[in-house]
Amino acid sequence: PGSHDSFSYWVDEKSPVGPDQATAIKRLARISLVKKIMKKWSVTQNLTFKEQLEGGIRYFDLRVSSKPGEIGQEIYFIHGLFGIKVWDGLKEINTFLEQHPKEVVFLDFNHFYAMDDSHHFFLINRIRSAFGSKLCSVECVEDITLQYMWEKKHQVLIFYHYPLYREYAFLWPGNKMPAPWANTTNVHKLLQFLETTLEERSRYGTFHVSQAILTPRVKTIARHLIRGLKNTLVHRNLPMILNWVKAQKPGVMGVNIITSDFVELVDFAATVIALNDLLLEEDESST
């Protein structure tokens, strides 16, 4: 089970609009009400990292940025508005892992904004400082079993969608974690897209993310300004999305990682985890 924009449970209305936004939005955001509306559409989770981990989430979708104009190289989570410092999030995740030594997490750093190589070096060193020997070096995907992780005492796989990954054994390239994006507000189109991209999934050598999320268009936001993402798109469509999840099979050419907005609104994590029982049944029937 994974969460989409995993860190967005808190965003800072008082900070400048992030460099991931268009110039027109940055101008508009000088009006304080605009930032309040942005927050309603930027927040895709209610739970903190710790609460998501306790709820069964193990894959985290991370977008990060420097804060232009700020002295130093501090890196923050970002989704329209700035979130918490990445370092604080990493420490929170590491605390959970210390308490649960058999748990494994996937951290997917897939969008970077306003960052040059020096910012990346700063962030990569933060990642190494946070997790140390828990970091799993790049191997053949099929070899990364839980048994392997437990024997090595590894608990963290980092996916890093930036060329510097080549310089560090513990950074997995972004292409090992494809996450096709439907970019639609229509739940039927989303489910069709998820089916199609599963059929195109690479048979070996990569993980795979099914992004079971709806994305608002500008006109969606304009029509439902005050209601926000959760009330406009998520509440209404989550039951249908969850029914799709229940109908899936894991394993080769099946689902692997599934992400959702507001993961606590339905039994999302439990439903995804339960799919693994189908693999156990297959094992039993083959023996």
SERO-4910 file (N, C-alpha, C, O; in steps of 0.05 Angstrom, whole numbers):
BEGIN
 pado doro    nc1    nc2    nc3   cac1   cac2   cac3    cc1    cc2    cc3    oc1    oc2    oc3
  Pro    A     17    -24      0      0      0      0     17     25      0     37     27     15
  Gly    A     10     45    -17     25     70    -18      6     94    -16    -18     92    -21
  Ser    A     18    117    -10      3    142     -9     13    161    -31     37    161    -36
  His    A     -5    176    -42      2    196    -63      8    223    -50     -7    231    -32
  Asp    A     30    236    -58     38    261    -44     37    256    -14     23    270      1
  Ser    A     53    237     -6     51    225     21     55    246     44     44    242     66
  Phe    A     69    267     39     77    286     59     57    309     62     61    327     78
  Ser    A     36    309     45     20    334     42     -1    338     64    -18    356     62
  Tyr    A      1    322     86    -17    326    109    -13    354    122    -32    364    135
  Trp    A     10    366    118     14    393    128     28    410    107     50    402     98
  Val    A     16    432    100     29    451     82     27    479     94      8    485    109
  Asp    A     47    495     88     50    521    102     37    544     86     48    552     65
  Glu    A     14    553     95      1    575     81     17    601     82     14    619     66
  Lys    A     35    603    102     50    628    106     74    630     88     85    651     85
  Ser    A     83    607     78    107    607     61    100    616     33     76    616     26
  Pro    A    120    623     17    114    630    -11    103    605    -26    108    583    -17
  Val    A     89    610    -48     81    588    -65    106    575    -77    125    588    -82
  Gly    A    104    549    -80    127    533    -88    135    537   -117    119    546   -133
  Pro    A    161    531   -124    170    533   -151    158    512   -170    164    511   -194
  Asp    A    141    494   -159    127    475   -176    102    488   -189     88    474   -204
  Gln    A     96    513   -182     72    526   -192     78    546   -214    100    557   -216
  Ala    A     58    551   -231     60    570   -253     62    599   -242     53    604   -220
  Thr    A     75    616   -258     78    644   -250     52    657   -244     50    673   -225
  Ala    A     31    652   -259      5    664   -254     -6    657   -227    -17    674   -213
  Ile    A     -2    632   -218    -11    623   -192      5    638   -170     -6    647   -150
  Lys    A     31    641   -175     48    655   -155     38    684   -151     38    694   -129
  Arg    A     30    697   -173     20    724   -171     -6    725   -156    -10    741   -137
  Leu    A    -24    707   -163    -50    706   -150    -48    701   -120    -63    711   -104
  Ala    A    -27    685   -113    -24    676    -85    -16    698    -66    -14    694    -42
  Arg    A    -11    722    -77     -6    745    -59    -32    751    -44    -30    764    -23
  Ile    A    -55    743    -54    -80    747    -40    -82    723    -20    -81    700    -28
  Ser    A    -86    729      6    -84    708     26   -106    687     22   -101    663     28
  Leu    A   -129    694     12   -151    674      8   -142    653    -13   -150    630    -10
  Val    A   -126    661    -32   -117    643    -53   -101    620    -41   -104    596    -49
  Lys    A    -84    626    -21    -69    604     -9    -86    586      7    -81    561      8
  Lys    A   -107    596     20   -126    579     34   -139    560     15   -143    536     21
  Ile    A   -147    569     -9   -159    552    -29   -139    532    -39   -145    508    -43
  Met    A   -114    541    -44    -93    523    -53    -89    500    -34    -85    477    -42
  Lys    A    -90    507     -8    -86    486     12   -107    464      9   -101    440     12
  Lys    A   -132    471      3   -153    451      0   -148    432    -23   -158    410    -23
  Trp    A   -132    442    -42   -127    425    -66    -99    413    -65    -93    394    -80
  Ser    A    -81    423    -47    -54    412    -44    -52    389    -25    -35    371    -28
  Val    A    -70    389     -6    -69    368     15    -83    343      3   -106    343     -3
  Thr    A    -68    321      1    -79    296     -9    -79    274     13    -88    251      8
  Gln    A    -68    280     36    -68    261     59    -76    275     84    -70    299     88
  Asn    A    -88    260    103    -94    272    130    -74    262    151    -70    275    171
  Leu    A    -61    239    145    -45    226    166    -15    233    163     -5    236    141
  Thr    A     -2    236    186     27    240    186     42    215    177     29    194    173
  Phe    A     68    217    172     83    193    164     79    171    184     75    148    177
  Lys    A     82    177    210     79    157    231     52    144    230     50    119    231
  Glu    A     31    160    227      4    149    226     -1    132    201    -14    111    201
  Gln    A     11    141    178      9    125    154     23     98    157     13     77    149
  Leu    A     47     99    169     62     74    174     46     55    192     45     31    187
  Glu    A     35     66    213     19     50    232     -6     39    218    -16     17    225
  Gly    A    -16     53    197    -39     44    183    -33     25    160    -51     15    146
  Gly    A     -7     18    156      1     -2    136     13      8    111     21     -7     93
  Ile    A     16     35    108     28     46     84     58     41     84     72     45    104
  Arg    A     69     31     61     97     24     60    111     37     36    136     36     34
  Tyr    A     96     50     18    109     64     -5    101     93     -2     78    100      2
  Phe    A    121    111     -5    117    140     -1    126    155    -26    148    152    -35
  Asp    A    107    171    -37    111    187    -61    120    215    -52    105    229    -39
  Leu    A    145    222    -59    158    246    -47    167    266    -68    180    259    -88
  Arg    A    158    291    -65    166    313    -82    180    334    -64    170    340    -43
  Val    A    203    343    -73    219    360    -55    230    385    -70    232    386    -94
  Ser    A    237    405    -54    246    430    -65    263    445    -45    260    442    -21
  Ser    A    282    461    -55    294    481    -38    274    505    -36    254    506    -50
  Lys    A    280    523    -17    263    546    -14    278    570    -26    296    581    -13
  Pro    A    271    578    -51    286    600    -64    288    625    -46    268    634    -34
  Gly    A    313    635    -44    317    659    -28    325    652      1    335    670     15
  Glu    A    323    627      9    331    620     36    361    613     36    371    600     18
  Ile    A    375    622     56    403    617     59    407    587     67    391    577     83
  Gly    A    427    574     56    432    546     63    419    528     42    408    538     21
  Gln    A    420    502     47    410    483     26    388    465     36    383    443     26
  Glu    A    373    475     57    352    459     68    332    451     47    325    467     29
  Ile    A    322    426     48    303    416     28    276    410     42    275    399     64
  Tyr    A    254    417     29    227    414     40    211    396     21    216    395     -3
  Phe    A    190    383     33    170    371     16    153    393      3    151    414     15
  Ile    A    142    387    -20    127    408    -34    104    397    -50    107    376    -64
  His    A     81    410    -49     59    404    -67     42    430    -69     22    433    -55
  Gly    A     51    448    -87     38    475    -89     48    493    -67     57    515    -73
  Leu    A     46    484    -42     57    499    -19     78    482     -6     79    457    -10
  Phe    A     95    495     10    117    480     23    106    464     46     89    473     61
  Gly    A    117    439     49    111    423     72    133    423     93    148    443     94
  Ile    A    135    402    108    156    401    129    184    397    116    186    390     93
  Lys    A    205    400    133    232    394    123    234    364    118    223    348    133
  Val    A    248    357     96    251    329     90    265    314    113    258    292    120
  Trp    A    284    327    125    299    315    147    280    306    170    283    285    181
  Asp    A    261    323    176    242    316    198    225    292    190    219    275    207
  Gly    A    217    291    165    202    267    155    218    242    156    208    221    164
  Leu    A    243    244    148    261    220    147    265    210    176    266    185    180
  Lys    A    269    228    195    273    220    223    248    206    234    250    186    248
  Glu    A    225    216    226    200    204    235    197    175    225    189    157    239
  Ile    A    204    172    199    203    145    187    223    126    201    217    103    207
  Asn    A    247    137    205    268    120    217    261    112    246    267     89    254
  Thr    A    247    129    261    239    122    288    220     97    287    223     79    303
  Phe    A    202     97    268    184     75    264    199     49    258    194     28    269
  Leu    A    219     52    240    235     28    231    251     17    254    255     -7    256
  Glu    A    261     35    271    277     26    295    259      9    313    268    -11    324
  Gln    A    234     17    315    215      2    332    204    -23    319    194    -41    333
  His    A    206    -25    292    195    -48    278    217    -58    258    215    -52    234
  Pro    A    236    -73    268    260    -80    252    255    -98    228    272   -102    211
  Lys    A    231   -110    226    225   -127    202    209   -112    181    202   -124    161
  Glu    A    202    -87    186    187    -72    166    205    -59    145    228    -51    151
  Val    A    195    -58    120    210    -47     98    194    -25     84    170    -28     80
  Val    A    207     -2     78    193     20     64    207     27     38    231     23     34
  Phe    A    190     37     20    200     47     -6    196     78     -6    174     87     -3
  Leu    A    218     93    -10    216    122    -11    223    131    -39    246    127    -49
  Asp    A    204    142    -53    206    148    -81    208    179    -85    188    193    -85
  Phe    A    233    188    -88    238    217    -93    236    222   -123    255    217   -138
  Asn    A    212    230   -132    207    231   -161    204    258   -173    203    261   -197
  His    A    202    279   -157    201    307   -168    219    324   -151    218    325   -127
  Phe    A    236    339   -165    255    358   -152    251    386   -164    248    389   -188
  Tyr    A    250    406   -147    246    434   -156    267    452   -144    274    449   -121
  Ala    A    276    471   -160    295    492   -151    319    479   -137    328    488   -115
  Met    A    330    457   -148    352    443   -136    375    440   -157    370    429   -178
  Asp    A    399    448   -149    422    442   -166    437    419   -152    428    408   -132
  Asp    A    460    411   -164    474    388   -153    481    391   -123    481    371   -108
  Ser    A    488    415   -115    495    419    -86    471    412    -68    475    401    -46
  His    A    447    420    -77    423    413    -61    420    383    -60    413    371    -40
  His    A    425    370    -83    422    340    -84    442    327    -66    435    308    -51
  Phe    A    467    336    -66    487    324    -48    478    328    -19    481    309     -3
  Phe    A    468    351    -12    458    357     15    436    337     22    436    325     44
  Leu    A    416    333      4    394    315      9    403    286     11    394    271     29
  Ile    A    421    278     -7    430    250     -6    445    244     20    443    222     31
  Asn    A    460    263     29    474    260     55    454    258     78    459    243     97
  Arg    A    433    273     76    411    272     96    399    244     97    394    232    118
  Ile    A    394    233     73    383    206     71    401    186     84    393    168     99
  Arg    A    427    188     78    447    169     89    449    173    119    451    153    134
  Ser    A    448    198    129    450    203    158    425    191    172    428    180    194
  Ala    A    402    193    160    377    184    173    377    154    175    369    144    196
  Phe    A    385    139    154    380    110    154    405     93    156    403     69    164
  Gly    A    428    104    149    453     88    152    452     61    140    445     57    116
  Ser    A    457     40    156    459     13    146    432      1    139    431    -21    128
  Lys    A    410     15    144    384      5    137    379      7    106    361     -5     95
  Leu    A    396     23     93    393     28     64    401      3     48    422     -8     52
  Cys    A    383     -5     30    388    -28     13    401    -20    -14    390     -3    -28
  Ser    A    424    -31    -20    437    -24    -45    422    -36    -69    406    -55    -66
  Val    A    427    -25    -92    414    -33   -117    422    -62   -123    445    -69   -125
  Glu    A    402    -79   -127    405   -107   -135    385   -113   -156    369    -96   -164
  Cys    A    386   -138   -166    365   -148   -183    338   -147   -168    337   -158   -146
  Val    A    318   -135   -179    292   -131   -165    282   -158   -154    273   -159   -131
  Glu    A    284   -179   -171    272   -205   -162    287   -217   -138    276   -234   -125
  Asp    A    311   -207   -132    326   -218   -110    319   -205    -83    326   -215    -62
  Ile    A    304   -183    -84    298   -168    -60    274   -179    -47    251   -169    -49
  Thr    A    278   -202    -33    256   -214    -17    257   -203     11    277   -191     19
  Leu    A    236   -207     26    237   -200     55    259   -215     69    272   -204     86
  Gln    A    262   -240     62    283   -256     75    311   -244     71    327   -242     89
  Tyr    A    316   -235     46    341   -221     39    344   -196     56    365   -191     68
  Met    A    323   -180     58    324   -155     73    329   -160    103    345   -146    116
  Trp    A    316   -180    114    320   -187    142    348   -196    148    360   -189    168
  Glu    A    358   -213    130    386   -223    134    406   -201    134    425   -201    150
  Lys    A    402   -181    116    421   -159    113    415   -136    133    431   -118    136
  Lys    A    392   -139    147    383   -117    165    378    -91    149    382    -69    160
  His    A    368    -94    125    361    -71    109    331    -66    112    315    -85    115
  Gln    A    323    -40    111    294    -34    114    285    -12     95    261     -6     94
  Val    A    303      0     80    295     23     64    306     20     35    329     16     31
  Leu    A    288     23     16    296     26    -12    290     54    -21    267     63    -19
  Ile    A    310     68    -31    307     96    -40    308     97    -71    327     87    -83
  Phe    A    287    108    -83    286    112   -112    291    142   -117    278    159   -105
  Tyr    A    310    147   -135    319    175   -139    320    182   -168    337    173   -183
  His    A    301    199   -176    297    205   -204    314    229   -213    304    250   -221
  Tyr    A    340    225   -211    359    247   -218    385    233   -223    393    214   -209
  Pro    A    401    242   -244    425    227   -252    445    221   -231    461    202   -233
  Leu    A    446    236   -209    466    232   -188    463    204   -174    480    196   -160
  Tyr    A    440    191   -179    436    164   -167    460    146   -174    467    128   -159
  Arg    A    472    151   -198    494    133   -207    518    133   -188    534    114   -188
  Glu    A    520    154   -172    544    157   -155    541    144   -128    560    144   -112
  Tyr    A    517    133   -122    512    121    -96    500     94    -98    480     90   -112
  Ala    A    512     74    -85    502     46    -87    473     44    -75    459     26    -84
  Phe    A    466     61    -56    440     58    -43    417     74    -57    395     74    -47
  Leu    A    423     87    -79    402    101    -94    393     84   -118    409     80   -136
  Trp    A    369     76   -118    358     61   -140    349     80   -162    337    101   -155
  Pro    A    354     74   -187    345     93   -208    315     94   -210    301     75   -204
  Gly    A    305    118   -218    276    122   -220    263    102   -239    239     96   -235
  Asn    A    277     93   -259    264     76   -279    259     48   -268    246     31   -281
  Lys    A    268     42   -243    261     17   -230    234     19   -216    224      0   -205
  Met    A    222     43   -216    197     48   -202    178     64   -220    170     86   -214
  Pro    A    170     52   -244    152     66   -261    125     70   -247    114     52   -234
  Ala    A    113     94   -251     87    100   -238     70    116   -258     67    140   -256
  Pro    A     60    102   -279     44    116   -299     20    131   -286      8    122   -267
  Trp    A     14    154   -298     -5    173   -285    -28    178   -305    -23    186   -328
  Ala    A    -52    173   -296    -76    175   -314    -83    204   -320    -93    210   -342
  Asn    A    -78    222   -301    -84    251   -304   -113    255   -314   -118    268   -335
  Thr    A   -132    245   -299   -160    248   -306   -178    253   -282   -170    245   -259
  Thr    A   -201    265   -286   -220    269   -264   -242    247   -266   -260    246   -249
  Asn    A   -241    231   -287   -262    211   -293   -254    184   -282   -234    172   -291
  Val    A   -270    173   -263   -262    148   -250   -262    125   -270   -245    106   -267
  His    A   -279    125   -290   -280    103   -310   -255    103   -327   -244     83   -334
  Lys    A   -246    128   -335   -222    130   -351   -197    122   -334   -179    109   -344
  Leu    A   -198    128   -308   -176    121   -290   -174     90   -289   -152     79   -292
  Leu    A   -196     76   -285   -195     47   -282   -187     34   -308   -172     14   -308
  Gln    A   -195     45   -331   -187     35   -357   -156     38   -360   -142     21   -370
  Phe    A   -146     62   -352   -117     68   -353   -102     48   -336    -81     38   -344
  Leu    A   -112     43   -311    -98     25   -293    -96     -4   -305    -76    -17   -303
  Glu    A   -118    -12   -318   -119    -38   -331    -98    -39   -354    -82    -58   -356
  Thr    A    -98    -19   -371    -80    -18   -394    -51    -18   -385    -35    -33   -397
  Thr    A    -44     -1   -365    -16      1   -357     -7    -25   -343     17    -31   -343
  Leu    A    -25    -39   -330    -17    -65   -319    -10    -85   -340      9   -101   -338
  Glu    A    -26    -84   -362    -20   -102   -385      7    -96   -397     21   -114   -409
  Glu    A     16    -71   -395     42    -62   -407     65    -65   -387     88    -59   -394
  Arg    A     59    -73   -363     79    -75   -342    102    -93   -351     98   -115   -362
  Ser    A    126    -84   -345    150   -101   -351    148   -127   -334    142   -126   -311
  Arg    A    155   -149   -347    152   -175   -334    173   -178   -311    167   -190   -290
  Tyr    A    197   -168   -316    218   -171   -296    234   -145   -294    234   -128   -312
  Gly    A    248   -142   -271    268   -121   -269    259    -94   -258    276    -77   -254
  Thr    A    233    -91   -253    224    -65   -242    201    -70   -222    187    -90   -224
  Phe    A    198    -51   -204    173    -50   -189    152    -37   -206    158    -30   -229
  His    A    128    -32   -196    107    -19   -212     87     -6   -193     77    -19   -174
  Val    A     81     19   -199     61     33   -182     35     38   -199     36     49   -221
  Ser    A     13     29   -187    -14     35   -199    -24     59   -183    -31     57   -159
  Gln    A    -25     82   -196    -34    107   -182    -64    109   -184    -75    119   -203
  Ala    A    -78     99   -163   -107     99   -163   -117    126   -153   -130    127   -132
  Ile    A   -111    146   -168   -118    174   -160   -130    189   -183   -124    185   -206
  Leu    A   -148    208   -175   -159    226   -195   -146    253   -192   -140    262   -170
  Thr    A   -142    267   -214   -127    292   -215   -145    315   -223   -156    314   -245
  Pro    A   -149    336   -207   -166    358   -215   -155    374   -237   -130    379   -238
  Arg    A   -172    383   -256   -163    402   -276   -168    430   -266   -181    434   -245
  Val    A   -159    450   -280   -163    478   -272   -193    484   -269   -201    496   -250
  Lys    A   -209    474   -288   -237    480   -287   -251    465   -263   -271    475   -252
  Thr    A   -240    442   -256   -251    427   -232   -247    445   -208   -265    448   -192
  Ile    A   -223    456   -205   -216    473   -182   -234    498   -183   -244    507   -162
  Ala    A   -237    510   -207   -252    535   -209   -282    530   -201   -294    547   -188
  Arg    A   -293    507   -209   -321    502   -203   -326    495   -173   -347    501   -163
  His    A   -305    483   -161   -309    474   -133   -289    485   -114   -278    472    -97
  Leu    A   -283    511   -118   -261    524   -103   -260    517    -74   -239    508    -64
  Ile    A   -282    521    -60   -282    519    -31   -283    490    -22   -274    483      0
  Arg    A   -294    472    -38   -298    444    -29   -272    429    -27   -269    412     -9
  Gly    A   -253    435    -45   -227    421    -43   -227    394    -55   -248    383    -63
  Leu    A   -204    382    -57   -200    356    -70   -216    334    -58   -229    318    -71
  Lys    A   -214    332    -31   -227    309    -17   -257    309    -23   -268    288    -30
  Asn    A   -270    331    -19   -299    332    -22   -309    331    -51   -331    322    -57
  Thr    A   -292    340    -70   -300    341    -98   -295    315   -112   -313    305   -126
  Leu    A   -271    303   -109   -264    280   -125   -261    254   -109   -269    233   -118
  Val    A   -250    256    -85   -241    232    -71   -265    217    -59   -269    193    -64
  His    A   -280    230    -41   -302    217    -27   -320    201    -45   -326    178    -40
  Arg    A   -328    214    -67   -348    203    -85   -338    179   -100   -353    160   -105
  Asn    A   -312    178   -107   -301    158   -125   -286    136   -111   -280    115   -123
  Leu    A   -278    140    -86   -262    120    -72   -274     92    -71   -260     72    -75
  Pro    A   -301     89    -66   -312     62    -65   -308     47    -92   -302     23    -91
  Met    A   -311     61   -115   -308     48   -140   -278     40   -145   -272     18   -155
  Ile    A   -260     58   -136   -231     52   -138   -224     28   -121   -209     10   -129
  Leu    A   -236     27    -97   -230      5    -79   -241    -22    -90   -228    -43    -87
  Asn    A   -263    -21   -103   -274    -45   -116   -255    -56   -137   -251    -80   -141
  Trp    A   -242    -37   -152   -222    -45   -172   -199    -59   -158   -189    -80   -167
  Val    A   -189    -47   -136   -167    -59   -121   -174    -87   -113   -158   -105   -116
  Lys    A   -198    -91   -102   -206   -117    -92   -206   -138   -114   -202   -162   -108
  Ala    A   -210   -130   -139   -212   -149   -161   -184   -156   -173   -183   -172   -191
  Gln    A   -163   -144   -162   -136   -148   -174   -123   -173   -164   -130   -185   -143
  Lys    A   -102   -182   -179    -85   -204   -170    -56   -193   -169    -48   -178   -187
  Pro    A    -41   -200   -148    -13   -191   -147      5   -210   -162     -5   -230   -173
  Gly    A     30   -204   -162     50   -222   -175     57   -212   -203     51   -190   -210
  Val    A     72   -229   -218     82   -221   -244     59   -213   -262     39   -228   -265
  Met    A     60   -189   -274     40   -177   -291     14   -170   -276     -5   -162   -289
  Gly    A     14   -173   -250     -8   -163   -234     -1   -138   -220     19   -125   -226
  Val    A    -17   -130   -200    -11   -106   -185     13   -110   -167     19   -133   -158
  Asn    A     27    -88   -161     51    -90   -144     47    -69   -121     42    -77    -98
  Ile    A     51    -44   -127     46    -22   -108     21     -7   -117     19      0   -141
  Ile    A      3      0    -99    -20     16   -106    -21     40    -88    -19     37    -64
  Thr    A    -25     64   -100    -25     88    -84    -53    101    -85    -68     98   -104
  Ser    A    -59    115    -64    -85    129    -62    -82    155    -47    -63    159    -32
  Asp    A   -102    173    -51   -105    197    -35   -120    189    -10   -136    170    -10
  Phe    A   -116    205     12   -131    201     37   -135    172     44   -157    161     44
  Val    A   -112    159     49   -112    130     52   -130    119     75   -136     96     75
  Glu    A   -137    137     94   -152    127    117   -183    128    112   -198    119    130
  Leu    A   -192    139     90   -221    142     86   -235    116     82   -259    113     89
  Val    A   -221     96     71   -233     69     68   -212     49     77   -190     57     86
  Asp    A   -218     23     76   -198      3     85   -177     -1     63   -173    -24     55
  Phe    A   -165     20     55   -147     18     32   -123      0     37   -119    -20     22
  Ala    A   -108      5     58    -84    -10     63    -91    -40     68    -78    -58     57
  Ala    A   -111    -45     84   -119    -72     91   -127    -87     65   -121   -111     62
  Thr    A   -141    -73     47   -150    -85     22   -126    -93      5   -126   -115     -7
  Val    A   -107    -75      2    -83    -81    -14    -67   -104     -2    -59   -122    -16
  Ile    A    -63   -103     24    -48   -124     38    -61   -151     34    -48   -172     30
  Ala    A    -88   -152     36   -103   -177     34    -99   -191      7   -102   -215      5
  Leu    A    -91   -175    -14    -87   -187    -40    -64   -208    -39    -63   -227    -55
  Asn    A    -46   -204    -20    -23   -223    -18    -33   -251    -11    -19   -271    -16
  Asp    A    -57   -253      2    -67   -280      8    -71   -297    -17    -69   -321    -16
  Leu    A    -77   -283    -40    -80   -298    -65    -54   -311    -73    -54   -333    -84
  Leu    A    -31   -298    -67     -5   -311    -73      0   -335    -55     10   -355    -64
  Leu    A     -9   -333    -30     -5   -356    -12    -22   -379    -21    -14   -402    -20
  Glu    A    -47   -373    -30    -65   -394    -40    -52   -408    -64    -53   -433    -66
  Glu    A    -40   -392    -82    -27   -404   -106     -4   -423    -97     -1   -445   -108
  Asp    A     12   -413    -77     34   -430    -67     24   -456    -56     35   -477    -62
  Glu    A      3   -455    -41     -8   -479    -28    -19   -498    -49    -14   -522    -47
  Ser    A    -33   -487    -70    -44   -505    -90    -22   -518   -107    -26   -540   -118
  Ser    A      0   -503   -111     22   -514   -128     38   -535   -112     51   -552   -125
  Thr    A     37   -534    -86     51   -555    -70     30   -575    -62     37   -595    -48
***
